[in-house]
Amino acid sequence: MRDRVVAAVIGCALLTGIAVEYTVRAAHRGRGPAASAGSSFDLRAGRLVVRDMTPGPGRGRISAVAGSTRTSVGPRCVRFHAAAGTGVCLNTDPGPIPRTYAAVLDRTLREARRVPLPGVPSRARVSASGRMIAWTVFVQGDSYTSASFSTRTGILDTRTGRTRTNIEDIPLTLDGHRHTSPDVNYWGVTFARDDTRFYATVSTKGRTHLVEGDYARWTARTLRENAECPSLAPDGRRLVYKKRVSADPADPWRLYVLDLRTMRETRLAERRTVDDQAAWLDDRTVMYARPRGAGGSDVWAVPADGSGAPRILVPDAASPVLLR
């Protein structure tokens, strides 16, 4: 795919650049869960797993969180997700020519397969069954908030081994009509339980849309405008996503939940911008990362029905996922 220039300021931004991931070290604030060095863990159901953003040598490692204890012995990742004993870790090996890849991890976090990727890691998802894996990377620019960027989104079927390194050739129906355009970009895939239906963001002609795709039939159609980086609830009935509410590049998005049966939106109680592909702690709670300080971030949680108030779920963390 050739790089494309998207004129509008759109999308869901990368929380930090690759250089920041490897070079920024904030002062230790002493409020995060204690790391349990030398321990090991697997992708066991019921565990809350994050990327450890605590300043120090373990920064970026995959960690299991249990109360005030944090076990940080997994691989380093720039993005991470897992389900049903399968994980995906997006990372970049530094060097004169940095090499980005998606590592498919087994239940014990050992690398089972590596897929070379052409850009900067952005998003990662595994389907509930562990079969389907998706990723998004930037191939031009380093943020969805920049005026010029391009992405590539790929999907891997771990059962068949088939890999689609770029889904931009999927036939797209936009507002009821077949749409073709050289500026189409996809990102932020989330899978339904049947391992064929998925949701994602597509941008074209300066607008973003929520799309529903069918992997088996290889088709996609838009559902509504202005919805970015969706994440499907465990009940399969709702999506959480970011919606642009302001032209201010420092404060553009708010979190909304969409009921897929009624297509009714609910604005969540988080009143600050959220620059992440949110995840679900359970059917009642959404969790997401928000940046803090010099390259740090915390994982927050907020009720999915619009009530309550946001709270810190895991300090010094990112890429949260509750293993199911």
N, C-alpha and C positions, 0 to 999 in steps of 0.2 A: 504494500500500500504506500502510495506516495504521501508525503506530508501535506497537510491541509491547513489553511488559515481560516479560523472561525472569527468572524468580525465582532460578534457580540461578546460581552463579558458574561460567561455562563459557567454553570456546573458546580461541582463539589471539590474543594481544593485539597491538595496534598498537605498534610499537617506540617511536615518539615521536609526540606530537601535532603537528598542523599548525603551531601556534604555535612549537613547539620547532624544527621543520624550518627555519623562516625567521628565528628570532631567536637561537638558542643558538649561541655560537661558543666552543668550547673552546680552550685554549692549544695552540699547535702543538708537537707532541712530537718532530717530526723523524725519525720512524721509518717513515713511509709511502713508497711508490714516488714518484719524482719525476713531477710533471705536465708534459706536453709541450704547452704553450700554443700555439695557432695551428695545430696539426695537425688533421687530419680523419681519419675512419675510417667504414667502413660496417659493416653487420651481416653480416660475412663469416664463413663457417663456420670453426670451430676457434678462434675468439677467446673469451677469457673477458672478460665485460662485467659491470660493477658500477655502482652509484651511488657516486660519490666522496663520502666523508664527511670528507675532510681539511678541517680548519678553514681558512677563507679564502673568497675570492670564487667559487671553483669548487664549493663544497659543494653536493651534490645533483645535480650534472651526471652524465650517463651517460658512462662511461669504459671504454676498452679497456685491459686489463692484460696486459703481456708482460714477464715477469721483474720487474726493478726499475723498468720504465718504465710510466707511466700517462698515457694520452692522454685528457684531460678536456675535450671540446669539444661533447658532445651536449647535448640539452635537459635542463633541471632537471626531476626527477620525484620524487614522494613514494613511488611504487612503479613498478617497471619489470620487463618480461619481453620476450623475443624468441625467434623461431625462424624458420628458413627465409626470412630476409630481411624479416620483418614484426615490428614491435615495438609494444608498448603502453606508454604513459606516463600514469600517473595523477598529476594535479597539481591544485593549488588556486590560483587567482589571488586574491591578497589584496585587501582593500578593505572598505568599509562592509558590503557583502554578499558574502562570499567565494564564488567560483564554482568548483566542482569539475568536472573533466571527464576523460574518457579520450581521449587523442590516439593515433590509429593512425598508426604511422610506417612509411615505406617503407625500403628497404635503405640509403638514404643518410641516414636519420634525419629526413627531411622529413615534416611532418605531412600525411597524406593525408585524414584524416577526424577530426572531433571529436564526441564524444558527451557531452552534459551529464549530470552525475551528481548525485544528491540529498544527498550527505553527505561524510563524511571518508574519504579513500582508505585501503584496508586491504590488499587482495590483488589480484594481476594474473597472468594466465597466457595464453600463446599455444600453440596446438597444434603438434606437431612439423612439420606441413606448412605452418604459417603461416596456415592458413585460419580457424581458430576462435580467438576471443579472449574471455576471461572476466575479470570484475572483481568486487570486493566493496567496498562502502562502508558505513560506519556512518551510520545516519540518526537514531540516538538513543544518547547516550553516546559515549565515544571509546575504549573498550577492551573486549575480550572478558572481561577480568577483573573488570569492574564488575558490580554486582548487577543493573543495569538497562541493557539495550542492545537494539538492533534493527539488522538489516542488510538491504541489498538486494544481490543478486547478479544480474548480467546476462551474457548471452552474445551475441556478434556473429559472424555468418557473413560473412566478408569476400567470399566468392564470390557470394553472393546478395544481400548487403546487409541481410538480415533481422536485426533486433535484438530480443532479448527483454530488456527492461529489468529484469525481475523474474522469477526462475524459481520463485517460491514456489507457483505454480499447477500445477506439475508433479504428476501423480498419484503419490502416494507409498505404497508398500507397506512397512509396518513390522512386522517379526516375522511375515511371512506374511499380514498383514491390511491392507486398505485403510485408510489413516490420514488423517483430516482434523482439523485443529485450527487455531485462529486464532493460535497462538504459534509456528508453524513459521518457522525462519530457516535459510537456507543460506549457506555461505561456503567459500572455499578450493577452487575448482574446479581439476582437472587433467585433461587430455585424453588419450585413447588415440590410437593412430596412425590409426585408421579415421575420425577426425573426427566420430564420432557417440557413441561410448561415453565417458563421463566419470565421474570420482569427485569427491566433495565431502563436506563435513560438513553434517549437518542437526541442529538442536537442536529439541526439543519436550518438553514436560512435564518440564523440568528435566534432561533427559539429552541427550547428544550421540551421534551415530551416524555411521559411515562409510556412505555410499550409493554405489551404482553406478547411473548414469543412462544413458538412451538418448535422445540428442537427436532422432533421426529419428522414433522412436516416441513420444517425449515421455512417458517413464515413468521411475520411479526406485524402487529397493528398497534396504533397509538390509542391510548385510553383517555388521556387528558394532557393539557399543557401545563408547564411550570411545575414539574415534579422531578427531583434529582436524587440519585443514589438510593433506590428503594431497598427495603428489607422486609421480607415476608414473616408475619407472626407465626408461632408454632401451630396455631389453630388454622392457618391457611386462609383466613378470612380478611385479614387486614394487612396493610402495608404502612410502614413508617418511612418518611422521606423528608428531604429538605425542600422548602419552597422559597423562591426568591420573593422578598417583600420590600426590598430597598435597593436603590442604585448605588448606595454607599459601599464601596469595595471592602471597607473594614467591618461592615455589619449587614451582610446581604440576606442571610437565610434564617428561617425558623423551622422547627420540626412540626410536622403534621402527620396524623394517622388517617388513612383512607379506608373506609369500610367498602370492600369490593362488591358487596351485594347491593348496597344502596348508593354507592359512590359519594357518600357524605364525608367531608373532611372535618377533622377535629384538630384544632391548634393545641399543642402541648404547652405545659406551664413553663418550660424553659424559654425565657425571654431574651436570651443572648444568642448570637449567631453560633451555629454548629456546623463545623466543617469536616464531617465524617460520614461514613456509611454506617448509620446506627444499627444496633443489634437488639435482640429481645432477651431480657433476663428471664422472663416468663410471659404468659399471655396478658399480664396486667402491667408490665414494666418494660420500658425502653432504656437501653444504656448506650453510651456514646463517649468518645474522647473529646476533650477540649484542651487546647494548648495553654500552657502556663510557663511564664518566664522564658529563659534562654533555651529553647528547644525541648522543654519538658511538657508533660501533659498529665491529666488526671482522667479517670473514667467516672462519669456521672450517671445517675439514674433518675427517671422521672415517670410518674404514672402515665399509662397509655390512653387514659380517658379524658385528659385535659385538666384533671384536678391536681391538688397537691402542689408541691414545689420540688425543684431539682435538689439532689443531694450528692455528695461525693460517695461513690461506691468503692472505688479502689484508687488511692492516691498514687502518683508516679506510675501511671500505666497507660496503655493504649491497646487497640485491637481486641476488645473484650469478646469472649464467646463462652456461653454456658454449654458444656458438652452434653449432648443428648443421645 
